[in-house]
Amino acid sequence: MNILKYCLSALAICSSMVAAAQGGVTEREAWFDFNFAARQAISASPASLDISSLPAGLHWFTLRVKDDLGQWSSQKSVYFIIPHEEVEEDVELVSYCYWFDDDMANLVVGTLPVSGKTVAGVIEIDMATVPSGQHTIHWMIGASNGAWAGYYGEVNSMLFYNSRGDVNMDYDVDINDVTALIDYLLTGNTTGIDLEGANCDLFGGVDINDVTALIDYLLTGCW
């Protein structure tokens, strides 16, 4: 892969975290996937992070900020795909598509970030409508000859777990998560709490609105 850096926009990432902080932002930490141990300090957005060592496939970038009271915000994650850049013919890569599970009716199609014949960016994934739990994401890369090439002509697929609503990290979303979320709001104790999963309304931060969103999800089955 010839992808060197992933540039983050202030609107998509840092601005929402700044709004969730209790005071001015003094530190920012970011990491990829589950590798919290490899988190790194970053500057104010827009920032550039080296992703050249990440393999092709689905990844997620997570950010948190610290305010001037010494409190860390809840985590904010953005999902993205690093596409393979292999093609079978002498054509340019121009587009992408992806879908979740067997839901091809809601196929998402977009323009691939390319530079000549080389993929020069990542594909950001919208997870807002994906239910909690385990899912499969599928994606293909489109060529300038109109063909969906995929990687060696195949559809790329990867299993992932959407933790939205799984507050107590038991791989299930139920009334116990409501209880855990309320306990956290009353006590501030984060033991056994996934703050990213607790951000049920996806507005950044964890508050009573997330309780409402979680209860609505349990009653209706959709976010």
SULWO-V618708 format. One record per helix or strand. SS is the DSSP state (hx for helix, st for strand). FROM is the first residue (numbers start at 0). TO is the last residue. If there is no record, write none. Layout:
# SULWO-V618708
SS&FROM&TO  SS&FROM&TO
This chain:
# SULWO-V618708
st&4&6  hx&9&19  st&24&31  hx&35&37  st&39&40  st&47&49  st&56&66  st&71&71  st&75&81  st&92&99  hx&103&105  st&107&110  st&113&114  st&117&118  st&122&124  st&132&142  st&147&147  st&150&150  st&153&153  st&155&161  hx&174&186  hx&194&197  hx&207&219
